[in-house]
Amino acid sequence: MKELRTWIEINKKAIGENLESFRKLAGKKCRIMAVVKSNAYGHGLIGFSKETQRLGADWFGVDSIVEALVLRKNRIKKPILVLGHTLPERLNDATEYDISLTISSFEGLKNLKNYRHRKSKDFKIHLKIDTGMHRQGFFVDDLPRVISFLKSKTPEIKVEGLYTHFAAAKDPVSPAVTLRQLKEFKKAIDVVEQAGFRPIKHAAATGGAILFPEARLDMARIGIGLYGLRPSPEIGKKFVRKLKLTPVLSWKTIIGEVKNVKKGEGIGYDFTEHVRRNSRIAILPIGYWHGYPRVLSSVGHVLIRGRRAKILGRVSMDMTVVDITGIKNAKVGDIATLIGKDGKNEITTDELARFSGTINYEFITRINPLIERVYL
């Protein structure tokens, strides 16, 4: 890309394929929520949301009211649910911009009751139920008190949804935990519906939607799968045989400098690596500030002219050195692929996450949001 030293390429065709795969998996009656929190898992909140709205996503899930407002101000008109905590001072934004809120505690309910509207609009809420993960949520035993509060004191609150989150739904080997959580959630559904409420019911995220058909309910919250990545290594081809997932993101940079170094010379900070032969090296203008982790020092690879080039020495804040000794004709300005395909070779997010001692979720969400996302 001209005028860019590093950039992210987003494959629009892959987004459409992934969304369509989950549509077929979930069935016609199940809504699809595109979970675009945390800068759309590193893919770019605005651009990715616009594309998934164009492709027909039914809902959007974000972490905060701040993300929700960004979407509204960029013409995302579909329903938006804030999955995380909302400060009392930001409640008016929810009603003004038609944003649904997660309420998971009695303090949250009281904040709604005590807040004065600027406009006479209802708060749309989704009650979160703690079925065993023990993060957000009311326990099932709390629900009689919740319902009493809603019916007697809060005419401005509309219970639009009811949901829970599974702790281990991406583990196909141990389904008992998820089935126990689902059973607990169904108790909550019964209590809420017997009280006269008719909320949208949702429990399954990507892993749950793939492995537990009974958990898809009225809506599935699809995050990592929408970006073409598996929620866990355990969900391999055996479990996604009918579900085509295509990675959406590629990350590229350029060679900024090339030089020759003699056998035995040290490379980079602290000389943590010495070349074992007369070598040709390339300096790439990216580093851990960009989100390429320091832990990949002397371990990771990039692709140049379709071949792997090993990282030499420390990944610095803004520069990384790679070995191009065996790559004929590599020169300044050539593209280096950090994530994605080049010819027959590919470097995947899963590979980099594994070498970094983390998971694909963390790796992609930590790519610097200031890097330009280019939609192709």
URURDA-V465301 format. One record per run of one state. SS is the DSSP state (h for helix, s for strand, l for the rest). FROM is the first residue (numbers start at 1). TO is the last residue. If there is no record, write none. Layout:
# URURDA-V465301
SS,FROM,TO  SS,FROM,TO
This chain:
# URURDA-V465301
l,1,5  s,6,10  l,11,11  h,12,26  l,27,30  s,31,35  l,36,36  h,37,41  l,42,44  h,45,55  l,56,58  s,59,62  l,63,64  h,65,73  l,74,78  s,79,82  l,83,87  h,88,96  l,97,99  s,100,103  l,104,105  h,106,114  l,115,122  s,123,129  l,130,137  s,138,138  l,139,139  h,140,153  l,154,156  s,157,164  l,165,175  h,176,194  l,195,199  s,200,202  l,203,205  h,206,211  l,212,212  h,213,215  l,216,218  s,219,222  l,223,223  h,224,227  l,228,248  s,249,261  l,262,265  s,266,267  l,268,268  h,269,271  l,272,272  s,273,274  l,275,278  s,279,284  l,285,287  h,288,290  l,291,293  h,294,296  l,297,300  s,301,304  l,305,306  s,307,312  l,313,319  s,320,323  l,324,334  s,335,342  l,343,344  s,345,347  l,348,348  h,349,355  l,356,359  h,360,365  l,366,372  s,373,375  l,376,376
